[in-house]
Amino acid sequence: QVQLVESGGGSVQPGGSLKLSCVASSDIGSFYSMGWYRQAPGNQRELVAHITTSGKTVYPDSVKGRFTISRVYAKNTVYLQMNSLKPEDTAVYYCSAEGPGLAQYWGQGTQVTVSS
């Protein structure tokens, strides 16, 4: 059973920064890709950042230039550095991993609130 555990969420003022962490219970090198998604009340879950085994990253225009996804294999951890945060970034952020057989795993989510 693959488990993903997010941490690092909290409240921050507009323009501030947060760094989210996602620790996997297995070697993250075994995943085809990993990513971060977010979901605000009334909205669909949307991709925030995605990284492949080759290190290729993908970001939607809404966060491009502000968010950065990275990995530390030795710690089985993927990070999401979020800078220049805006109120519209407020959401529950979920870590995900794609594994063999198109299996996709999800963390429990961590709340990010951006307000003044």
C-alpha positions in Angstrom: 0.0 0.0 0.0 1.5 3.3 -1.1 1.0 6.2 1.2 1.6 9.8 0.5 1.7 12.3 3.4 1.6 16.1 2.7 2.7 18.7 5.1 3.6 22.4 5.1 0.3 24.0 4.5 -1.0 26.9 6.5 -2.0 30.5 6.3 0.0 33.2 4.6 -0.6 36.8 3.4 -0.7 37.6 -0.2 2.8 37.8 -1.7 4.1 35.3 0.8 5.6 31.9 0.4 5.0 28.3 1.5 6.8 25.1 0.8 4.8 21.9 0.8 6.3 18.5 1.3 5.0 15.1 0.3 6.7 12.0 1.8 6.1 8.7 0.1 6.1 5.3 1.8 8.1 3.8 -1.1 10.9 4.7 -3.4 9.7 7.6 -5.4 11.9 6.5 -8.3 9.4 3.7 -8.8 6.7 6.2 -9.8 6.4 7.3 -13.5 5.5 10.8 -12.3 4.5 12.8 -9.4 2.5 15.9 -9.0 0.5 18.4 -7.0 -3.1 19.2 -7.4 -5.4 21.6 -5.6 -9.1 21.9 -5.0 -11.0 24.9 -3.8 -14.6 24.7 -2.6 -17.0 24.5 -5.6 -14.1 23.9 -8.0 -12.8 20.9 -9.8 -9.4 19.5 -8.7 -6.8 21.0 -10.9 -3.2 20.2 -11.7 -0.7 22.6 -10.1 2.6 21.0 -11.0 3.8 17.7 -12.5 7.2 16.1 -12.8 8.2 13.0 -14.8 11.0 10.5 -14.2 13.1 12.4 -16.6 12.7 15.6 -14.6 10.4 17.3 -17.1 8.0 19.7 -15.3 4.7 21.0 -16.3 2.8 23.9 -14.8 -0.5 25.6 -15.7 -0.4 29.2 -16.6 -2.1 30.1 -13.3 1.0 29.2 -11.3 3.8 29.2 -13.9 6.8 31.3 -12.6 5.5 31.2 -9.0 5.5 27.5 -8.2 8.3 25.0 -8.4 8.1 21.2 -8.0 11.2 19.3 -7.0 12.3 15.9 -5.7 14.8 14.5 -3.2 15.0 10.8 -4.0 17.0 9.9 -0.9 14.2 11.3 1.3 11.3 9.9 -0.9 10.0 13.4 -0.9 8.6 15.8 -3.5 8.3 19.5 -2.7 6.2 22.3 -4.0 7.7 25.7 -3.4 5.0 28.4 -3.7 6.0 32.0 -4.0 4.1 35.2 -4.6 1.0 33.6 -3.3 -2.4 35.0 -4.2 -5.8 34.7 -2.6 -6.9 32.6 -5.5 -4.3 30.0 -4.6 -6.3 29.1 -1.5 -7.3 25.5 -1.7 -6.6 22.0 -0.4 -3.4 20.8 -2.0 -2.9 17.1 -2.8 0.2 15.2 -3.6 -0.2 12.5 -6.2 1.9 9.7 -7.8 1.5 7.6 -10.8 2.7 4.0 -10.6 2.8 0.8 -12.5 -0.5 -0.2 -14.2 -1.6 3.4 -14.3 -2.3 3.3 -10.6 -2.6 6.7 -9.1 -2.1 7.5 -5.4 -3.2 10.5 -3.4 -2.3 12.1 -0.2 -4.8 13.3 2.4 -4.3 16.9 1.4 -3.1 20.0 3.2 -4.9 23.3 3.5 -3.3 26.5 2.0 -5.0 29.7 2.8 -3.9 33.0 1.4 -5.6 36.1 2.9 -4.8 39.4 4.3 
